[in-house]
């Protein structure tokens, strides 16, 4: 591994610390290096606050301030050149007279898309691109999916028994173990929103919140076409933002928003509305019929399947996952988590 790759690897280690906190911005890490020694590092910690480059340069101690202009700045994503919630990072780089910048990958969103690199080069800064490019792109797969495909990044999740059942129609069955449940709650905190269908909401009365992990609460989403779900469900407790997709009305009731969509194009209409709401990622937790709808329409990017060693012998069969490539698995006591990618939608 080259020096540039090692430093970019550190940028990625820093960037991931912003997962679940910076959306709709990308996760970015940055390090400042003088003669092989890191003298500053930072990452984008919170949406609306300082970007990685800002936090990196602010971390440089007084002892090393005079070295900034002679150092190399590494950043996992192209620095911005526009005013948003914060000023352009390119201006900050030029202010500090940094002469060399190494970038993991280009920011392909319309507001940046090479403008940051161009601005630096026109000012005489040496810019090296595409160091650990694939890893840097993968880090922000949600961000790139949203900006390039104009779709949220969709994660399917379910738990199944050893004999292939996702549950039983007449009662709620607990399948995954307590340790995996904690991981699931962290997954919820990592994404912008969590979606369930009508029957899951009615039968399981889920809270769809983060209780067993640290992190922000996702936007809760339920599909209730005819608006017949009882108002006593946890989903309507006003504890967090909730979207109710339906066929009849658009209205706002405190933290619950009713959003009208088309019956004929239900999934595409739903996703279009989520893009308008700047929802970059959704984890879909059921039920089986809803999961299968997304699979059949080829509208998914990842699937996380938790398989327990318990047998149910009868019940609701698991969704039929197609176009899937198994990329990893993890044993968690008597659960095995299988991680799949949609081999038709990999960027």
Buried (B, 14 or more C-beta within 10 A) or exposed (E): EEEBBBBBBBBBBBBEBBBBBBBBBBBBBBBBBBEEEBBBBBBBBEEEBBBBBBBBBEBBEEEBEEBBEEBBBBBBBBBBBEEEEBBBBBBBBBEBEBBBBBBBBBBBBEEBBEBBBBBBEEEEBEBEBBBBBEBBBBBBBBBBBBBEBEBBBBBBBBBBBBEEBBBBEEEEBEBBBEEBBBBBBBBBBBBBBBBBBBBBBBBBBBBBBBEBBEBBBBBBBBBBBEEEBEEEBBBBBEBBBBBBBBBEEEEEEEBBBBBBBEEEEBBBBBBBBBBEBEBBBBBBBBBBEBBBBBBEEEBBBBBBBBBBEBEBEEBBBBBEBEEBEEEEEEEBEBBBBBBBBBEEBEE
